[in-house]
């Protein structure tokens, strides 16, 4: 029997609150006869991944975590919108490794013509733009706008939804986005309410990425 029965959703920060939010977000993807979907935080990670320095420091710890789980891992999901360590993990293991930024954006491209991104901080945007450039998708990017809230602040669900709605309307009305991608794993619980507020599709990237990982596991890709 194949022992590789788990999809591990790796939150590369140390926040249990963010990890619990991811766990709730992926609940609809848990199948009775499918892989076990397990969400884990990174104890050695920062409270929130908010800079390139954060990313550079956490990658060795994330790699070690992934390797410690490889006997049961059918796939890994890197649950941070900077996709930290994505290529390091792909080099280290022999199962699919998917990042929520890459897969979230690719999902959005199949749902609309121009995608917008809701980031946490303005400082995140240049990092995202470098990544989108490497992906070759900048021609389809409407805009990447910040809600100006740090990861720790996202636990205030009401305030977070208010800011997402305000900035999401700018993406829709001023920049022509017809689909929006949530640009932080800490926003995982906001998709349905934000879709209702904006009237356009909203991609929660961890859900999108776990769905893709699940498909790859079931199809043997």
PyMOL commands that set and color helices and strands:
alter all, ss='L'
color gray80, all
select helices_A, chain A and resi 16-25+27-29+52-68+86-92+100-109+122-135+138-140+151-155+157-173+185-198+205-219
alter helices_A, ss='H'
color red, helices_A
select strands_A, chain A and resi 6-11+36-41+73-78+96-99+115-119+141-146+179-182+201-203
alter strands_A, ss='S'
color yellow, strands_A
deselect
rebuild
show_as cartoon
